[in-house]
Amino acid sequence: MFKNKVFLVIIVLGIIGIMFYSLSGSENYADTVKKQRDTFLKNLTSEDDSPIASLKDFSGIKYFEADKNFIIDAEFKIESAGQGMILMTDSSQTEIKKAGTATFSVNGKTFTVNVFDEGEHFLFPFRDLTSGKETYGGGRFINIPKESLNDDKLEIDFNNAHNFYCAYNESYICPIPPKENFIDAEIRAGEKKYKE
């Protein structure tokens, strides 16, 4: 009888330990994302060409809650095709170096998107089914650290998705995500619309 009670206590403590470990892991990730977002806002405010520094009605940046389900491991294919062109919001085009393509699945659908090389990091501009609804209609972008590329795998964390500068201030010229970078799924992660 005593052995059964001890065994039961051990099982209960084990379950509690697993639950605590799981919860603390997600809290740690949420804390990490919050720090990244605080740093982003600080940098955005202090830049010489800050799109928000002169705004009188700026009330902060709104985000979806951090969600580990939106950390995607993509198959990455390097392409050394040199410079490509990307369309801007003023109808001009600008040169940008294509790094390669990333292929991944969201909600059972597979997508292949273009990823660009901006020197210190990769740039992934995209639109999805939240664009123009919960998120900025012109799309969002993710600056992906180059360390996120491991052999042919690229980790894309959609929790790090941000609005282009023209989402805050229409006087800015921003890139338009290429049509190949439309994700036919709701990416409910990262930054939301600045204004309703």
C-alpha positions in Angstrom: 0.0 0.0 0.0 2.8 2.4 1.0 4.7 1.6 -2.2 1.6 2.3 -4.3 1.2 5.7 -2.7 4.9 6.5 -3.2 4.7 5.4 -6.8 1.6 7.6 -7.3 3.3 10.6 -5.7 6.3 10.1 -8.0 4.0 9.9 -11.1 2.1 13.1 -10.1 5.3 15.0 -9.4 6.7 13.8 -12.7 3.6 15.1 -14.5 3.8 18.4 -12.7 7.5 18.7 -13.6 6.8 18.1 -17.2 4.0 20.6 -17.3 6.2 23.2 -15.5 9.0 22.6 -17.9 6.7 23.0 -20.9 5.2 26.1 -19.6 8.4 27.7 -18.6 9.9 26.9 -22.1 7.1 28.8 -23.8 7.4 31.7 -21.3 11.1 31.9 -22.1 10.4 32.1 -25.8 7.7 34.8 -25.3 10.2 36.7 -23.2 12.8 36.4 -25.9 10.4 37.7 -28.5 9.3 40.6 -26.3 13.0 41.6 -25.9 13.5 41.4 -29.7 10.4 43.6 -30.2 11.5 46.1 -27.6 14.9 46.4 -29.3 13.2 46.8 -32.7 11.1 49.7 -31.5 14.0 51.3 -29.8 16.1 51.1 -33.0 13.1 52.2 -35.2 12.6 55.3 -33.0 16.3 56.3 -32.9 17.1 55.9 -36.6 18.0 59.1 -38.5 15.3 58.3 -41.1 12.8 56.9 -38.5 9.3 56.7 -39.9 7.8 57.1 -36.4 10.0 59.7 -34.6 8.0 62.7 -35.9 4.5 61.1 -35.6 2.3 62.8 -33.0 -0.3 60.1 -32.8 2.1 57.1 -32.6 0.7 54.7 -30.0 3.1 51.8 -30.2 3.3 48.6 -32.3 0.7 45.9 -32.1 1.7 42.2 -32.4 0.2 38.8 -32.4 1.2 36.8 -29.4 4.4 34.9 -29.8 3.7 31.4 -31.2 6.4 28.8 -31.7 4.2 27.1 -34.4 5.2 29.9 -36.7 8.9 29.0 -36.5 9.3 27.2 -39.9 12.2 25.1 -41.1 12.4 25.7 -44.9 14.4 23.9 -47.5 16.8 26.5 -48.9 18.2 26.5 -52.4 21.0 28.9 -53.0 20.8 30.8 -56.3 23.7 32.8 -57.6 21.9 34.6 -60.4 23.3 38.0 -59.4 21.2 41.0 -59.0 17.4 40.9 -59.4 14.8 43.7 -59.5 12.1 44.4 -56.9 9.2 46.8 -57.5 8.8 49.8 -55.1 5.6 51.6 -54.0 6.4 54.6 -56.2 6.4 52.2 -59.3 10.2 52.4 -59.6 12.4 49.3 -59.4 15.5 48.7 -57.4 18.2 46.2 -57.7 18.5 43.6 -54.9 20.6 40.4 -54.7 18.6 37.2 -54.7 20.0 34.7 -52.1 17.8 31.8 -53.1 14.4 30.2 -52.6 12.9 28.8 -49.5 10.3 26.0 -49.6 8.1 25.3 -46.6 4.6 24.2 -45.6 1.9 26.0 -43.7 -1.5 24.4 -43.0 -0.7 21.5 -45.4 0.1 23.8 -48.3 3.6 24.1 -49.7 5.1 27.4 -50.8 8.3 28.4 -52.5 9.4 32.0 -51.9 12.3 34.3 -52.9 14.8 35.3 -50.2 17.1 38.2 -50.8 20.6 39.0 -49.6 21.0 42.3 -47.8 24.6 41.8 -46.6 24.3 41.3 -42.8 21.1 39.3 -43.1 18.6 37.8 -45.5 15.4 39.7 -46.4 12.1 37.9 -46.8 9.3 40.2 -47.9 5.8 38.5 -48.1 2.1 38.9 -48.1 -0.4 36.5 -46.7 -4.2 36.1 -46.1 -4.0 38.5 -43.2 -2.7 41.3 -45.4 -5.1 44.2 -45.6 -7.1 42.7 -42.7 -5.2 42.2 -39.5 -1.8 43.2 -41.0 -0.5 45.9 -43.3 -2.0 45.6 -46.8 1.4 46.1 -48.5 2.9 43.1 -46.8 5.6 42.6 -44.2 9.2 41.5 -44.0 11.5 39.4 -41.9 15.2 40.1 -41.5 16.6 36.6 -41.2 20.0 36.2 -39.5 22.4 34.4 -41.8 23.2 32.0 -38.9 19.7 30.7 -39.4 20.9 28.9 -42.5 22.3 25.5 -41.7 23.3 23.5 -44.8 20.1 23.5 -46.9 17.8 24.4 -44.0 16.7 28.0 -43.3 14.8 28.8 -40.1 12.1 31.4 -40.7 10.5 32.8 -37.6 7.3 34.6 -38.6 7.1 36.1 -35.0 9.8 38.5 -36.3 7.7 39.8 -39.1 7.5 43.6 -39.3 5.7 46.3 -41.3 7.5 48.3 -44.0 8.1 51.9 -43.1 5.3 53.1 -45.3 2.8 51.4 -43.0 3.5 54.1 -40.4 4.3 57.0 -42.8 3.0 57.2 -46.4 5.9 59.5 -47.4 8.3 56.5 -47.4 9.0 54.3 -50.4 8.9 50.6 -49.7 9.5 47.4 -51.6 6.5 45.4 -52.8 6.8 41.7 -52.0 7.1 39.8 -55.3 4.0 37.8 -56.3 5.9 34.6 -55.7 6.0 35.6 -52.0 2.3 35.5 -51.5 1.5 32.9 -48.9 -2.0 31.6 -49.3 -2.5 31.0 -45.6 -3.1 33.2 -42.5 0.3 34.0 -40.9 -1.1 35.2 -37.6 2.4 36.0 -36.2 4.5 39.1 -36.0 3.4 42.7 -36.4 -0.2 43.7 -36.9 -1.6 46.8 -38.7 -0.3 50.1 -37.3 -3.7 51.8 -37.8 -7.2 50.3 -38.1 
